[in-house]
Amino acid sequence: MACPFLTEGRAQYCHAAPMRKLILDGPGVTGGGLCTSLQYQQCEFVAKNSIPQDRCPHLEEVRVQYCAASPIPKLVPFSDSQLSSCTSGSYRYCDSYLAHARPHGTTPPGDLFYTPNHFWLDVDESGLCHVGIDGFLADAVGSVDGVVFATLQGIHCPALTLSIHGLEWPMCFPNPMTIQRVNHRLRRDPGRLTNDPYGVGWLFEGQELAGITRAGLIAGAQATAWQGGERERLAREIHEMHAPGCDGGLPTRGVARLLSRPDLVCLFQVFFGHSGWLVEE
């Protein structure tokens, strides 16, 4: 499925010029300027002894695609492989698409799978996967200081380390997938991870391993109930730690920054460091 903002059109360029510059041919565009009139003969790239024509013989037209959601459209010929993310499910995690078509924040889409240590997994009909942290983790920590990817490509369990309030949190998605790329933008701007965990804060992209990548994960109504239970369990844990800022209700966003170092280590071990489902008595 292609991105709904992916637009087709025609563009013109001069194949005699040392650098090819595509110019969109459409409403509001003044044809080819000098190139579409006899004045093209004034151009430095035209041989002076050439036979006059109605338009420049060096003017070429090509079919192009471009993103209608981008403020500055980048025209790309149909044959260019750079369009792969626009013509596959990857477009759903593009900044331009998310800015227009999907709300940001910690409210999850309804079709995700979850791991016990609070990763989410999104799989489309082609087997394309995206992995990120869930809103529970994003709310608990409030902000992340740094992201280091431990696995970049190949068949692995996606792993990374988060720098959170002075501690290094090594985390691992429990099931393997074929990792194709990671979200390098998080290295420069780790705030994306907690500000929009289900959108621009995605971590890994790749292909599902049939019968393996989703094994043991939770989804649907069961996931909703589990997440609610996790927030209640977090409240109990925080109250037992006697953390400041908690008044008996659910912990506020970023409660991790109110914890002492030992309590922060305990929080990670209890909620985010394990890889198996915890069954409460």
ChimeraX commands (.cxc) that place a marker at each C-alpha (Angstrom):
marker #1 position 0.00,0.00,0.00 radius 0.5
marker #1 position 1.37,3.39,-1.00 radius 0.5
marker #1 position 1.26,6.55,1.08 radius 0.5
marker #1 position -1.91,8.59,0.41 radius 0.5
marker #1 position 0.26,11.71,0.10 radius 0.5
marker #1 position 2.36,10.19,-2.69 radius 0.5
marker #1 position 1.47,12.22,-5.79 radius 0.5
marker #1 position 2.25,11.52,-9.43 radius 0.5
marker #1 position 3.06,14.13,-12.02 radius 0.5
marker #1 position 5.34,15.09,-14.88 radius 0.5
marker #1 position 8.50,17.12,-14.72 radius 0.5
marker #1 position 10.92,18.66,-17.19 radius 0.5
marker #1 position 14.69,18.91,-17.19 radius 0.5
marker #1 position 17.57,19.76,-19.52 radius 0.5
marker #1 position 19.72,16.74,-20.34 radius 0.5
marker #1 position 22.46,19.02,-21.70 radius 0.5
marker #1 position 22.97,20.83,-18.39 radius 0.5
marker #1 position 25.78,19.57,-16.12 radius 0.5
marker #1 position 23.30,19.17,-13.26 radius 0.5
marker #1 position 19.79,17.82,-13.70 radius 0.5
marker #1 position 17.13,19.95,-12.01 radius 0.5
marker #1 position 13.57,18.65,-12.21 radius 0.5
marker #1 position 10.82,21.26,-12.61 radius 0.5
marker #1 position 7.25,20.16,-11.94 radius 0.5
marker #1 position 4.97,20.56,-14.95 radius 0.5
marker #1 position 1.52,21.46,-13.72 radius 0.5
marker #1 position -0.88,24.23,-12.58 radius 0.5
marker #1 position 0.95,27.39,-11.64 radius 0.5
marker #1 position 4.09,26.36,-13.50 radius 0.5
marker #1 position 5.06,28.45,-16.50 radius 0.5
marker #1 position 5.79,25.64,-18.92 radius 0.5
marker #1 position 9.49,25.36,-19.65 radius 0.5
marker #1 position 10.25,29.09,-19.90 radius 0.5
marker #1 position 12.87,29.71,-22.56 radius 0.5
marker #1 position 13.03,25.98,-23.24 radius 0.5
marker #1 position 9.55,25.86,-24.83 radius 0.5
marker #1 position 9.97,28.84,-27.15 radius 0.5
marker #1 position 12.35,29.89,-29.91 radius 0.5
marker #1 position 14.27,31.83,-27.27 radius 0.5
marker #1 position 15.87,28.55,-26.20 radius 0.5
marker #1 position 18.58,29.37,-28.77 radius 0.5
marker #1 position 19.93,31.97,-26.36 radius 0.5
marker #1 position 20.84,29.18,-23.89 radius 0.5
marker #1 position 24.56,28.47,-23.45 radius 0.5
marker #1 position 23.95,24.71,-23.75 radius 0.5
marker #1 position 22.50,24.93,-27.26 radius 0.5
marker #1 position 24.80,24.62,-30.28 radius 0.5
marker #1 position 24.80,27.91,-32.18 radius 0.5
marker #1 position 24.61,26.24,-35.60 radius 0.5
marker #1 position 21.66,23.99,-34.72 radius 0.5
marker #1 position 18.46,24.03,-36.78 radius 0.5
marker #1 position 15.76,26.14,-35.07 radius 0.5
marker #1 position 12.82,24.22,-33.60 radius 0.5
marker #1 position 9.65,25.14,-31.70 radius 0.5
marker #1 position 11.24,24.04,-28.44 radius 0.5
marker #1 position 14.68,23.09,-27.19 radius 0.5
marker #1 position 15.75,19.60,-28.31 radius 0.5
marker #1 position 17.49,19.11,-24.95 radius 0.5
marker #1 position 14.24,19.50,-22.99 radius 0.5
marker #1 position 13.12,16.15,-21.55 radius 0.5
marker #1 position 9.94,15.14,-19.74 radius 0.5
marker #1 position 9.73,12.38,-17.16 radius 0.5
marker #1 position 7.09,10.93,-14.87 radius 0.5
marker #1 position 7.79,11.77,-11.25 radius 0.5
marker #1 position 6.41,11.18,-7.79 radius 0.5
marker #1 position 6.57,13.53,-4.84 radius 0.5
marker #1 position 5.17,13.95,-1.34 radius 0.5
marker #1 position 2.21,16.32,-1.28 radius 0.5
marker #1 position 2.54,16.60,2.52 radius 0.5
marker #1 position 6.07,17.97,2.35 radius 0.5
marker #1 position 6.36,21.78,2.40 radius 0.5
marker #1 position 9.13,21.56,-0.23 radius 0.5
marker #1 position 8.29,18.71,-2.62 radius 0.5
marker #1 position 11.23,16.62,-3.75 radius 0.5
marker #1 position 10.60,15.32,-7.26 radius 0.5
marker #1 position 11.83,11.78,-7.84 radius 0.5
marker #1 position 11.64,9.83,-11.14 radius 0.5
marker #1 position 9.57,6.63,-11.08 radius 0.5
marker #1 position 12.70,4.55,-11.53 radius 0.5
marker #1 position 14.41,5.90,-8.40 radius 0.5
marker #1 position 14.58,3.38,-5.56 radius 0.5
marker #1 position 14.41,6.17,-2.97 radius 0.5
marker #1 position 10.64,5.92,-3.21 radius 0.5
marker #1 position 10.56,2.50,-1.56 radius 0.5
marker #1 position 9.45,3.86,1.80 radius 0.5
marker #1 position 6.60,5.78,0.15 radius 0.5
marker #1 position 5.26,2.75,-1.71 radius 0.5
marker #1 position 5.39,0.34,1.25 radius 0.5
marker #1 position 3.99,0.31,4.77 radius 0.5
marker #1 position 7.02,2.30,5.92 radius 0.5
marker #1 position 5.21,5.51,5.00 radius 0.5
marker #1 position 3.14,5.15,8.19 radius 0.5
marker #1 position 6.24,6.15,10.17 radius 0.5
marker #1 position 7.33,9.03,7.95 radius 0.5
marker #1 position 7.50,12.43,9.66 radius 0.5
marker #1 position 5.52,14.16,6.90 radius 0.5
marker #1 position 2.76,11.55,6.99 radius 0.5
marker #1 position 2.52,11.53,10.78 radius 0.5
marker #1 position 2.33,15.33,10.91 radius 0.5
marker #1 position -0.90,15.23,8.90 radius 0.5
marker #1 position -2.57,11.88,9.36 radius 0.5
marker #1 position -1.86,10.43,12.80 radius 0.5
marker #1 position -2.17,11.97,16.26 radius 0.5
marker #1 position 0.97,12.17,18.36 radius 0.5
marker #1 position 1.21,11.22,22.00 radius 0.5
marker #1 position 1.04,8.10,24.12 radius 0.5
marker #1 position -2.37,6.81,22.99 radius 0.5
marker #1 position -1.69,3.60,21.04 radius 0.5
marker #1 position -3.29,2.41,17.81 radius 0.5
marker #1 position -5.56,-0.57,18.42 radius 0.5
marker #1 position -3.78,-3.15,16.29 radius 0.5
marker #1 position -0.41,-3.44,18.05 radius 0.5
marker #1 position 1.22,-6.36,19.85 radius 0.5
marker #1 position 3.00,-5.87,23.18 radius 0.5
marker #1 position 5.87,-7.51,25.03 radius 0.5
marker #1 position 6.07,-7.91,28.83 radius 0.5
marker #1 position 8.90,-5.37,29.04 radius 0.5
marker #1 position 6.85,-2.72,27.24 radius 0.5
marker #1 position 7.83,-2.80,23.59 radius 0.5
marker #1 position 5.15,-2.65,20.89 radius 0.5
marker #1 position 5.19,-4.45,17.55 radius 0.5
marker #1 position 3.33,-3.35,14.43 radius 0.5
marker #1 position 3.07,-5.86,11.54 radius 0.5
marker #1 position 1.34,-5.12,8.24 radius 0.5
marker #1 position -0.07,-7.57,5.70 radius 0.5
marker #1 position 3.28,-7.85,3.91 radius 0.5
marker #1 position 5.15,-8.81,7.09 radius 0.5
marker #1 position 6.79,-5.39,7.45 radius 0.5
marker #1 position 7.50,-4.78,11.16 radius 0.5
marker #1 position 8.08,-1.75,13.31 radius 0.5
marker #1 position 9.11,-1.89,16.97 radius 0.5
marker #1 position 9.05,0.83,19.62 radius 0.5
marker #1 position 8.52,1.43,23.33 radius 0.5
marker #1 position 4.96,1.73,24.56 radius 0.5
marker #1 position 3.22,4.69,26.16 radius 0.5
marker #1 position 3.49,3.17,29.62 radius 0.5
marker #1 position 7.29,3.31,29.51 radius 0.5
marker #1 position 7.25,6.76,27.88 radius 0.5
marker #1 position 4.95,8.10,30.59 radius 0.5
marker #1 position 6.94,6.53,33.42 radius 0.5
marker #1 position 10.31,7.99,32.40 radius 0.5
marker #1 position 9.03,11.26,30.90 radius 0.5
marker #1 position 12.23,11.87,28.93 radius 0.5
marker #1 position 15.24,9.99,27.58 radius 0.5
marker #1 position 18.76,11.42,27.45 radius 0.5
marker #1 position 20.19,9.11,24.80 radius 0.5
marker #1 position 19.59,6.07,22.58 radius 0.5
marker #1 position 22.27,3.54,21.55 radius 0.5
marker #1 position 21.27,0.72,19.19 radius 0.5
marker #1 position 22.94,-2.62,19.92 radius 0.5
marker #1 position 21.49,-4.41,16.87 radius 0.5
marker #1 position 21.38,-2.63,13.51 radius 0.5
marker #1 position 20.73,-5.23,10.79 radius 0.5
marker #1 position 20.17,-8.94,10.36 radius 0.5
marker #1 position 18.15,-11.58,12.20 radius 0.5
marker #1 position 18.30,-10.57,15.85 radius 0.5
marker #1 position 16.19,-9.73,18.84 radius 0.5
marker #1 position 16.13,-5.90,18.57 radius 0.5
marker #1 position 18.23,-4.49,21.40 radius 0.5
marker #1 position 19.26,-1.03,22.56 radius 0.5
marker #1 position 20.33,0.95,25.59 radius 0.5
marker #1 position 18.41,3.97,26.86 radius 0.5
marker #1 position 20.09,6.65,28.99 radius 0.5
marker #1 position 17.48,7.67,31.53 radius 0.5
marker #1 position 18.11,10.08,34.40 radius 0.5
marker #1 position 21.76,9.07,34.82 radius 0.5
marker #1 position 21.26,5.32,34.37 radius 0.5
marker #1 position 21.84,3.04,31.39 radius 0.5
marker #1 position 18.83,0.81,30.68 radius 0.5
marker #1 position 19.67,-2.14,28.38 radius 0.5
marker #1 position 16.46,-3.35,26.76 radius 0.5
marker #1 position 15.70,-6.17,24.34 radius 0.5
marker #1 position 12.61,-7.09,22.32 radius 0.5
marker #1 position 12.16,-10.78,23.27 radius 0.5
marker #1 position 11.60,-12.26,19.78 radius 0.5
marker #1 position 13.84,-12.12,16.69 radius 0.5
marker #1 position 13.01,-10.39,13.42 radius 0.5
marker #1 position 14.97,-9.45,10.31 radius 0.5
marker #1 position 16.13,-5.92,11.17 radius 0.5
marker #1 position 16.53,-3.72,8.10 radius 0.5
marker #1 position 17.04,-0.28,9.60 radius 0.5
marker #1 position 16.85,1.67,12.85 radius 0.5
marker #1 position 15.57,5.15,13.61 radius 0.5
marker #1 position 18.87,7.07,13.58 radius 0.5
marker #1 position 17.08,10.35,14.21 radius 0.5
marker #1 position 16.62,9.30,17.84 radius 0.5
marker #1 position 20.38,9.62,18.34 radius 0.5
marker #1 position 20.21,13.34,17.58 radius 0.5
marker #1 position 16.80,13.94,19.12 radius 0.5
marker #1 position 15.95,11.31,21.79 radius 0.5
marker #1 position 12.94,13.38,22.85 radius 0.5
marker #1 position 11.04,11.94,19.87 radius 0.5
marker #1 position 11.03,8.58,21.64 radius 0.5
marker #1 position 8.87,9.65,24.58 radius 0.5
marker #1 position 6.97,12.52,22.93 radius 0.5
marker #1 position 5.55,10.27,20.19 radius 0.5
marker #1 position 6.37,6.63,21.06 radius 0.5
marker #1 position 3.89,5.18,18.55 radius 0.5
marker #1 position 4.93,7.47,15.70 radius 0.5
marker #1 position 8.19,9.31,15.02 radius 0.5
marker #1 position 9.69,7.59,18.08 radius 0.5
marker #1 position 9.73,4.13,16.45 radius 0.5
marker #1 position 12.96,2.16,16.98 radius 0.5
marker #1 position 13.40,-0.73,14.52 radius 0.5
marker #1 position 12.05,-1.62,11.08 radius 0.5
marker #1 position 12.31,-5.01,9.41 radius 0.5
marker #1 position 10.52,-8.17,8.36 radius 0.5
marker #1 position 8.57,-10.59,10.52 radius 0.5
marker #1 position 9.80,-14.14,10.98 radius 0.5
marker #1 position 6.64,-16.19,10.52 radius 0.5
marker #1 position 5.51,-17.91,13.70 radius 0.5
marker #1 position 8.36,-16.39,15.71 radius 0.5
marker #1 position 8.29,-12.59,15.88 radius 0.5
marker #1 position 4.75,-12.43,17.35 radius 0.5
marker #1 position 5.06,-15.51,19.54 radius 0.5
marker #1 position 3.81,-14.96,23.09 radius 0.5
marker #1 position 2.84,-11.32,22.56 radius 0.5
marker #1 position -0.44,-9.79,23.67 radius 0.5
marker #1 position -2.91,-7.75,21.63 radius 0.5
marker #1 position -6.45,-6.39,21.46 radius 0.5
marker #1 position -8.70,-6.18,24.52 radius 0.5
marker #1 position -6.29,-8.32,26.51 radius 0.5
marker #1 position -3.52,-5.78,25.89 radius 0.5
marker #1 position -5.76,-2.91,27.01 radius 0.5
marker #1 position -6.57,-4.69,30.26 radius 0.5
marker #1 position -2.91,-5.56,30.81 radius 0.5
marker #1 position -1.77,-1.98,30.32 radius 0.5
marker #1 position -4.36,-0.77,32.82 radius 0.5
marker #1 position -3.13,-3.36,35.29 radius 0.5
marker #1 position 0.48,-2.27,34.73 radius 0.5
marker #1 position -0.37,1.33,35.61 radius 0.5
marker #1 position -2.04,0.18,38.82 radius 0.5
marker #1 position 0.96,-2.02,39.64 radius 0.5
marker #1 position 3.29,0.93,39.03 radius 0.5
marker #1 position 1.24,3.02,41.46 radius 0.5
marker #1 position 1.61,0.34,44.13 radius 0.5
marker #1 position 5.35,0.08,43.53 radius 0.5
marker #1 position 5.84,3.84,43.73 radius 0.5
marker #1 position 3.82,4.12,46.92 radius 0.5
marker #1 position 5.91,1.38,48.49 radius 0.5
marker #1 position 9.03,3.35,47.58 radius 0.5
marker #1 position 7.53,6.45,49.25 radius 0.5
marker #1 position 8.47,8.60,46.26 radius 0.5
marker #1 position 7.71,12.33,46.50 radius 0.5
marker #1 position 4.99,13.70,44.26 radius 0.5
marker #1 position 2.61,10.73,44.61 radius 0.5
marker #1 position -0.67,11.44,46.37 radius 0.5
marker #1 position -2.28,8.01,46.29 radius 0.5
marker #1 position -3.52,8.19,42.68 radius 0.5
marker #1 position -1.79,7.08,39.50 radius 0.5
marker #1 position 1.80,8.37,39.20 radius 0.5
marker #1 position 2.30,11.53,37.17 radius 0.5
marker #1 position 4.15,11.46,33.84 radius 0.5
marker #1 position 7.90,11.41,34.38 radius 0.5
marker #1 position 7.63,9.93,37.87 radius 0.5
marker #1 position 10.97,8.18,37.32 radius 0.5
marker #1 position 12.83,11.45,37.72 radius 0.5
marker #1 position 11.48,11.71,41.30 radius 0.5
marker #1 position 13.01,8.39,42.34 radius 0.5
marker #1 position 16.35,7.78,44.02 radius 0.5
marker #1 position 18.98,5.89,42.06 radius 0.5
marker #1 position 18.30,2.56,43.88 radius 0.5
marker #1 position 14.55,2.94,43.36 radius 0.5
marker #1 position 15.07,3.78,39.68 radius 0.5
marker #1 position 17.13,0.59,39.26 radius 0.5
marker #1 position 14.35,-1.35,40.98 radius 0.5
marker #1 position 11.74,0.23,38.67 radius 0.5
marker #1 position 13.68,-0.89,35.61 radius 0.5
marker #1 position 14.16,-4.43,36.88 radius 0.5
marker #1 position 10.52,-4.89,37.83 radius 0.5
marker #1 position 8.89,-3.46,34.70 radius 0.5
marker #1 position 11.34,-3.19,31.81 radius 0.5
marker #1 position 14.24,-5.58,32.28 radius 0.5
marker #1 position 12.41,-8.91,32.11 radius 0.5
marker #1 position 11.43,-10.81,28.99 radius 0.5
marker #1 position 8.75,-13.16,30.28 radius 0.5
marker #1 position 5.20,-12.51,31.40 radius 0.5
marker #1 position 4.80,-11.93,35.12 radius 0.5
marker #1 position 1.86,-13.63,36.73 radius 0.5
marker #1 position 0.63,-11.95,39.85 radius 0.5
marker #1 position -0.84,-14.08,42.63 radius 0.5
marker link #1:1,2 radius 0.2
marker link #1:2,3 radius 0.2
marker link #1:3,4 radius 0.2
marker link #1:4,5 radius 0.2
marker link #1:5,6 radius 0.2
marker link #1:6,7 radius 0.2
marker link #1:7,8 radius 0.2
marker link #1:8,9 radius 0.2
marker link #1:9,10 radius 0.2
marker link #1:10,11 radius 0.2
marker link #1:11,12 radius 0.2
marker link #1:12,13 radius 0.2
marker link #1:13,14 radius 0.2
marker link #1:14,15 radius 0.2
marker link #1:15,16 radius 0.2
marker link #1:16,17 radius 0.2
marker link #1:17,18 radius 0.2
marker link #1:18,19 radius 0.2
marker link #1:19,20 radius 0.2
marker link #1:20,21 radius 0.2
marker link #1:21,22 radius 0.2
marker link #1:22,23 radius 0.2
marker link #1:23,24 radius 0.2
marker link #1:24,25 radius 0.2
marker link #1:25,26 radius 0.2
marker link #1:26,27 radius 0.2
marker link #1:27,28 radius 0.2
marker link #1:28,29 radius 0.2
marker link #1:29,30 radius 0.2
marker link #1:30,31 radius 0.2
marker link #1:31,32 radius 0.2
marker link #1:32,33 radius 0.2
marker link #1:33,34 radius 0.2
marker link #1:34,35 radius 0.2
marker link #1:35,36 radius 0.2
marker link #1:36,37 radius 0.2
marker link #1:37,38 radius 0.2
marker link #1:38,39 radius 0.2
marker link #1:39,40 radius 0.2
marker link #1:40,41 radius 0.2
marker link #1:41,42 radius 0.2
marker link #1:42,43 radius 0.2
marker link #1:43,44 radius 0.2
marker link #1:44,45 radius 0.2
marker link #1:45,46 radius 0.2
marker link #1:46,47 radius 0.2
marker link #1:47,48 radius 0.2
marker link #1:48,49 radius 0.2
marker link #1:49,50 radius 0.2
marker link #1:50,51 radius 0.2
marker link #1:51,52 radius 0.2
marker link #1:52,53 radius 0.2
marker link #1:53,54 radius 0.2
marker link #1:54,55 radius 0.2
marker link #1:55,56 radius 0.2
marker link #1:56,57 radius 0.2
marker link #1:57,58 radius 0.2
marker link #1:58,59 radius 0.2
marker link #1:59,60 radius 0.2
marker link #1:60,61 radius 0.2
marker link #1:61,62 radius 0.2
marker link #1:62,63 radius 0.2
marker link #1:63,64 radius 0.2
marker link #1:64,65 radius 0.2
marker link #1:65,66 radius 0.2
marker link #1:66,67 radius 0.2
marker link #1:67,68 radius 0.2
marker link #1:68,69 radius 0.2
marker link #1:69,70 radius 0.2
marker link #1:70,71 radius 0.2
marker link #1:71,72 radius 0.2
marker link #1:72,73 radius 0.2
marker link #1:73,74 radius 0.2
marker link #1:74,75 radius 0.2
marker link #1:75,76 radius 0.2
marker link #1:76,77 radius 0.2
marker link #1:77,78 radius 0.2
marker link #1:78,79 radius 0.2
marker link #1:79,80 radius 0.2
marker link #1:80,81 radius 0.2
marker link #1:81,82 radius 0.2
marker link #1:82,83 radius 0.2
marker link #1:83,84 radius 0.2
marker link #1:84,85 radius 0.2
marker link #1:85,86 radius 0.2
marker link #1:86,87 radius 0.2
marker link #1:87,88 radius 0.2
marker link #1:88,89 radius 0.2
marker link #1:89,90 radius 0.2
marker link #1:90,91 radius 0.2
marker link #1:91,92 radius 0.2
marker link #1:92,93 radius 0.2
marker link #1:93,94 radius 0.2
marker link #1:94,95 radius 0.2
marker link #1:95,96 radius 0.2
marker link #1:96,97 radius 0.2
marker link #1:97,98 radius 0.2
marker link #1:98,99 radius 0.2
marker link #1:99,100 radius 0.2
marker link #1:100,101 radius 0.2
marker link #1:101,102 radius 0.2
marker link #1:102,103 radius 0.2
marker link #1:103,104 radius 0.2
marker link #1:104,105 radius 0.2
marker link #1:105,106 radius 0.2
marker link #1:106,107 radius 0.2
marker link #1:107,108 radius 0.2
marker link #1:108,109 radius 0.2
marker link #1:109,110 radius 0.2
marker link #1:110,111 radius 0.2
marker link #1:111,112 radius 0.2
marker link #1:112,113 radius 0.2
marker link #1:113,114 radius 0.2
marker link #1:114,115 radius 0.2
marker link #1:115,116 radius 0.2
marker link #1:116,117 radius 0.2
marker link #1:117,118 radius 0.2
marker link #1:118,119 radius 0.2
marker link #1:119,120 radius 0.2
marker link #1:120,121 radius 0.2
marker link #1:121,122 radius 0.2
marker link #1:122,123 radius 0.2
marker link #1:123,124 radius 0.2
marker link #1:124,125 radius 0.2
marker link #1:125,126 radius 0.2
marker link #1:126,127 radius 0.2
marker link #1:127,128 radius 0.2
marker link #1:128,129 radius 0.2
marker link #1:129,130 radius 0.2
marker link #1:130,131 radius 0.2
marker link #1:131,132 radius 0.2
marker link #1:132,133 radius 0.2
marker link #1:133,134 radius 0.2
marker link #1:134,135 radius 0.2
marker link #1:135,136 radius 0.2
marker link #1:136,137 radius 0.2
marker link #1:137,138 radius 0.2
marker link #1:138,139 radius 0.2
marker link #1:139,140 radius 0.2
marker link #1:140,141 radius 0.2
marker link #1:141,142 radius 0.2
marker link #1:142,143 radius 0.2
marker link #1:143,144 radius 0.2
marker link #1:144,145 radius 0.2
marker link #1:145,146 radius 0.2
marker link #1:146,147 radius 0.2
marker link #1:147,148 radius 0.2
marker link #1:148,149 radius 0.2
marker link #1:149,150 radius 0.2
marker link #1:150,151 radius 0.2
marker link #1:151,152 radius 0.2
marker link #1:152,153 radius 0.2
marker link #1:153,154 radius 0.2
marker link #1:154,155 radius 0.2
marker link #1:155,156 radius 0.2
marker link #1:156,157 radius 0.2
marker link #1:157,158 radius 0.2
marker link #1:158,159 radius 0.2
marker link #1:159,160 radius 0.2
marker link #1:160,161 radius 0.2
marker link #1:161,162 radius 0.2
marker link #1:162,163 radius 0.2
marker link #1:163,164 radius 0.2
marker link #1:164,165 radius 0.2
marker link #1:165,166 radius 0.2
marker link #1:166,167 radius 0.2
marker link #1:167,168 radius 0.2
marker link #1:168,169 radius 0.2
marker link #1:169,170 radius 0.2
marker link #1:170,171 radius 0.2
marker link #1:171,172 radius 0.2
marker link #1:172,173 radius 0.2
marker link #1:173,174 radius 0.2
marker link #1:174,175 radius 0.2
marker link #1:175,176 radius 0.2
marker link #1:176,177 radius 0.2
marker link #1:177,178 radius 0.2
marker link #1:178,179 radius 0.2
marker link #1:179,180 radius 0.2
marker link #1:180,181 radius 0.2
marker link #1:181,182 radius 0.2
marker link #1:182,183 radius 0.2
marker link #1:183,184 radius 0.2
marker link #1:184,185 radius 0.2
marker link #1:185,186 radius 0.2
marker link #1:186,187 radius 0.2
marker link #1:187,188 radius 0.2
marker link #1:188,189 radius 0.2
marker link #1:189,190 radius 0.2
marker link #1:190,191 radius 0.2
marker link #1:191,192 radius 0.2
marker link #1:192,193 radius 0.2
marker link #1:193,194 radius 0.2
marker link #1:194,195 radius 0.2
marker link #1:195,196 radius 0.2
marker link #1:196,197 radius 0.2
marker link #1:197,198 radius 0.2
marker link #1:198,199 radius 0.2
marker link #1:199,200 radius 0.2
marker link #1:200,201 radius 0.2
marker link #1:201,202 radius 0.2
marker link #1:202,203 radius 0.2
marker link #1:203,204 radius 0.2
marker link #1:204,205 radius 0.2
marker link #1:205,206 radius 0.2
marker link #1:206,207 radius 0.2
marker link #1:207,208 radius 0.2
marker link #1:208,209 radius 0.2
marker link #1:209,210 radius 0.2
marker link #1:210,211 radius 0.2
marker link #1:211,212 radius 0.2
marker link #1:212,213 radius 0.2
marker link #1:213,214 radius 0.2
marker link #1:214,215 radius 0.2
marker link #1:215,216 radius 0.2
marker link #1:216,217 radius 0.2
marker link #1:217,218 radius 0.2
marker link #1:218,219 radius 0.2
marker link #1:219,220 radius 0.2
marker link #1:220,221 radius 0.2
marker link #1:221,222 radius 0.2
marker link #1:222,223 radius 0.2
marker link #1:223,224 radius 0.2
marker link #1:224,225 radius 0.2
marker link #1:225,226 radius 0.2
marker link #1:226,227 radius 0.2
marker link #1:227,228 radius 0.2
marker link #1:228,229 radius 0.2
marker link #1:229,230 radius 0.2
marker link #1:230,231 radius 0.2
marker link #1:231,232 radius 0.2
marker link #1:232,233 radius 0.2
marker link #1:233,234 radius 0.2
marker link #1:234,235 radius 0.2
marker link #1:235,236 radius 0.2
marker link #1:236,237 radius 0.2
marker link #1:237,238 radius 0.2
marker link #1:238,239 radius 0.2
marker link #1:239,240 radius 0.2
marker link #1:240,241 radius 0.2
marker link #1:241,242 radius 0.2
marker link #1:242,243 radius 0.2
marker link #1:243,244 radius 0.2
marker link #1:244,245 radius 0.2
marker link #1:245,246 radius 0.2
marker link #1:246,247 radius 0.2
marker link #1:247,248 radius 0.2
marker link #1:248,249 radius 0.2
marker link #1:249,250 radius 0.2
marker link #1:250,251 radius 0.2
marker link #1:251,252 radius 0.2
marker link #1:252,253 radius 0.2
marker link #1:253,254 radius 0.2
marker link #1:254,255 radius 0.2
marker link #1:255,256 radius 0.2
marker link #1:256,257 radius 0.2
marker link #1:257,258 radius 0.2
marker link #1:258,259 radius 0.2
marker link #1:259,260 radius 0.2
marker link #1:260,261 radius 0.2
marker link #1:261,262 radius 0.2
marker link #1:262,263 radius 0.2
marker link #1:263,264 radius 0.2
marker link #1:264,265 radius 0.2
marker link #1:265,266 radius 0.2
marker link #1:266,267 radius 0.2
marker link #1:267,268 radius 0.2
marker link #1:268,269 radius 0.2
marker link #1:269,270 radius 0.2
marker link #1:270,271 radius 0.2
marker link #1:271,272 radius 0.2
marker link #1:272,273 radius 0.2
marker link #1:273,274 radius 0.2
marker link #1:274,275 radius 0.2
marker link #1:275,276 radius 0.2
marker link #1:276,277 radius 0.2
marker link #1:277,278 radius 0.2
marker link #1:278,279 radius 0.2
marker link #1:279,280 radius 0.2
marker link #1:280,281 radius 0.2
view
